[in-house]
Amino acid sequence: MTDPVRQFTPKEAIRTGMLPLVWISVVMTAGVSIFGISFQVDFARDVGFGPLVAASSMGVMTVVNGVGRGVVGRLSDR
């Protein structure tokens, strides 16, 4: 059996100090992901892929990145 989890109010969550740290972590992780995606088209073009393939790969990575965040967020809340 698992123990019940205490639910914090927004004020209590902010006062713990952990919520701001979680938000900083989320923002930094998002920044790194978006930074990598932003160079993907240039890299693909440099190694010889055509413009359609390069742009499509960026689109696919962006969608996967966004969907992945939702899935991981949902799993982490369980």
N, C-alpha and C positions, 0 to 999 in steps of 0.2 A: 504494500500500500504506500501511496505517496502522501506526504503532508500537504495540506492546503497552502496555496501560495498567497501571500499577503498582497493585496491590491493597494497601490499608493495613489493618492490624489496627485494631480499635476504639481502642486506646490511642494508636496513631500518628495516627489521624484526629483525635482530640481534641487532641493536642499541636500539630497544625498550626495551630490557631486558626481554621481555616475551617469546621469542623463546627459549633462553637457559633454562628458567624455565620449559617450556613445555617439552623440551627434557629430562631434569632431571626427571620430573614426569613420562614420558614414560619409561625411563630406570628403575626407581625404581619399577614401576608397573610390568614391565616384569620380573624383578628380583624376586619379591614376587611370581608371578605366577609360574615361573620355579622352585623356591625353594620348593613350595608346591608339584609340580609334582615329583620332585626328591625323595621325601620321600614316595610317594604313594605306590610303590611296596613293600617296607619294611613293611609299615603299613598293607597293604592287606595280606601279608604273616603272619604277627604276629596275625591277627584276624582269620586266618584259611583258607584263600583262596589259591587255588593251584597256581603254578607258571604261568600257561597259563592265568588264569583269572587276576592275578596280573599284568602281563606284558601287557596284552590286555587293561586293564583299563588305564594303563599309556599311551599307544598309543592313545586311544580314547581321553583322556584328553588333550594330546598334540595337536591333530588335532582340537578339539573343541576350545582350547585356541588360536591357530593360526587363525582359521576361524573367531572366535569371535572378534579378534582384527581388522581384515579387515572390518568386518561388522560395528563395532562400529566406526571405523575411517571414513568409508564412510558416516554413518549417521551423524557424528559430523560435516562433511564438508558441509552439506546441509544448 
